[in-house]
């Protein structure tokens, strides 16, 4: 559930959603998402002063808390 939600939200932010790749590592209680976006879309995902990625993390952390999980999101070059 969290994977699809993360992918949907990030794809709606970027200009080239077909170039988006989301890798996931799932442990007992934590989902770790690695976002691979184009160099041009990286700024869109980060946002001004990191506000967009912070909001994305906060939203997904709230959704994860509902199912007793934790989320970590990293942007990979």
Secondary structure, 3 states (H helix, E strand, C coil): CHHHHHHHHHHHHCCCHHHCEEEEEECCCEEEEEEECCHHHHHHHHCHHHHHHHHHHHHHHHHHHHCCCEEEEEEEC
